[in-house]
Amino acid sequence: MSLIILTLKEDAWVELSRFQELEKFSAIDCGIRSLLGFPLLPKLRVLVLHDNQLDEFTVLQHTCPELQRLGIANNFVFFPSQLEPLRHLPKLVSLDVEDNDVCNILRFEVYMSRNFRNVKRHVVDFYDSDSDDDTGAN
């Protein structure tokens, strides 16, 4: 699919729903506060939402069944429990949570390794379990 540039407004998720064939989507530093209303994107494999204000990700388990790579660096993730819904993404293999406060929790790297066993690559502030590829949408 070709490059699509959307202006993210209040109804941005409604507009995004028109792109059912979308495989990669990035919305970096857009001031996004919520994924409420995020559309079903059955072919989405890569989602990069760095530098926003997100703190809840439950909707992704229902709207992105093919999601393999998720970048949520520098958002409002303070507790491991906020990441729990992401465990229900069966195809997730890469998760970037860098620069979230949750990364400062003692032994957080161990939590990630134990609770996200399918994730072969995760980035947690200076900890990178695999340096082969970037989480950004290429």
C-alpha positions, 0 to 999 in steps of 0.5 A: 500500500502507498504512503498515507498521511492523515491529520490526526484529529478527534475522528482520526481512528474513524478515518483510519478504518478505511484502510483495511489493507494497512500493514504498517502505521506510525503516529509518532509525537502526535499527542494521542491520549487514547486508543479508544475507537481504534479500528479493526485493522486485520492486516496491521503487522507494525504499529509505532506510537512513540512519544504520545500520551498513551497509558492503556492498550487493551483495544489492540488485542481486539483490533490488531490480530496480526500485530507483530511489532509494537513501538510504544516508547515514551508514553505514559506506561508506569506499571507492568499491569498496563502492558498485560493486555499486550500478552494477548497479541499472539503474533507479537514478537517485538515490543519497544517500551523504552523511555517509559517510567515502567522501565525504572522498576527494579527487575523489569527486564526479568518481568518482560522476559517471563511474561512476554515469552513470545516476544523475541525482541524487547527494548527496555532502556539500554536493554535490548534482547536482540539488536537485529532490527528496529521497532520503527515502521520501515 
